[in-house]
Amino acid sequence: MADILTTAGHADVADVRLVASELVTNAVAHTASGRPGGRVAVKVAAVGAEMAYIEVIDEGAATIPRARTAGADDCGGRGLRIVEMFAVGWGVRDGGPGQRVVWAEMSTKASASACAGEGAMREV
């Protein structure tokens, strides 16, 4: 994914790589995609010269992904907060029968490492 964006001329894809990793990890850990034979798909698209759009498609779960506040001693629960910090925006939508899509819009502008907390969730 990073190679595709870099080849397309995007300057900074480190944050895209981090957010995609968090979303795929969540799909495997919290959805039917993590069961034997489960599948996860990742799509990436350039949106102009300095934006990328990523989707992680999983096999669904009974719950909807929501950022939560993890306690200091919790071993997990920080992934979607990381996504919020680095993404311009993110959200969840139905991907059709048995599928859910978690998406993120990412800046790929040089030195754009957001970490500015702008990535509010939006349901589409």
Secondary structure as GFF3:
##gff-version 3
##sequence-region A 1 124
A	DSSP	alpha_helix	2	7	.	.	.	ID=ss1
A	DSSP	alpha_helix	14	30	.	.	.	ID=ss2
A	DSSP	three_ten_helix	32	34	.	.	.	ID=ss3
A	DSSP	beta_strand	41	46	.	.	.	ID=ss4
A	DSSP	beta_strand	51	58	.	.	.	ID=ss5
A	DSSP	alpha_helix	79	86	.	.	.	ID=ss6
A	DSSP	beta_strand	89	94	.	.	.	ID=ss7
A	DSSP	beta_strand	100	107	.	.	.	ID=ss8
###
